[in-house]
Amino acid sequence: MTQQEFIAAFTKPPEDWDHELIFCQARERLRRLKDEQQFHILFPIAVKAQDLRFPVCDSAILLRELSPDCPVSCEEAVRAMLPSWDISIEEVPFYLAARFGTDRVRRAVRAIESGTLSDVQKRMLDTVLYWLGKYDEAYGT
C-alpha cells in the first residue's frame, strides 16, 4: 500500500461506501508493511489540518493503533506537527508518547519552544503538553 492508495481508499469511496470496511481493509494492508513504511504513509497525513482531501483522523487513529517505530527523532516529529496539525487529534501526541515516553516528548516541546514560533505554533505545543497530561492520566506513566 502506498500513501496515494491509502488516501484514495478514503477520499474516493465507491458508491456503496462502508467506512468501517474500508478502515479495516486499510489496517490489514498496513499491518503487512514494515514499520517505516507504515510511518511514512500515516504520520504525514495525521499531522495535517483536517479537510476533505486527506483522511487525517483515520490516519491518526491507525498511527496510534499500529504504533510503528518512529524513524525520525522525537524533536523532528514534534516539529512536523507545527505547520498544520489539528489540535483535536490526540492520537498523534499519544503515538509520540507511546514511542518516546512523555518525558522525552515534553523535552522536545521545551526545546522547540525556545525558538521563534508563531502564536498558533505556541498554542499547538501547549496542546501537545495538554494531551501528554491526558496520556499520563490514562496510562499512568
C-alpha positions, 0 to 999 in steps of 0.5 A: 500500500502506498500513501496515494492508495491509502488516501484514495481508499478514503477520499474516493469511496465507491458508491456503496461506501462502508467506512468501517470496511474500508478502515479495516481493509486499510489496517490489514494492508498496513499491518503487512508493511514494515514499520517505516513504511507504515510511518511514512504513509500515516504520520504525514497525513495525521499531522495535517489540518483536517479537510476533505482531501486527506483522511487525517483522523483515520490516519491518526487513529491507525498511527496510534493503533499500529504504533510503528517505530518512529524513524525520525527523532522525537524533536523532528516529529514534534516539529512536523506537527507545527505547520498544520496539525489539528489540535483535536487529534490526540492520537498523534501526541499519544503515538509520540508518547507511546514511542518516546515516553512523555518525558522525552516528548515534553523535552522536545516541546521545551526545546522547540519552544525556545525558538521563534514560533508563531502564536498558533505554533505556541498554542499547538505545543501547549496542546501537545503538553495538554494531551501528554497530561491526558496520556499520563492520566490514562496510562499512568506513566 
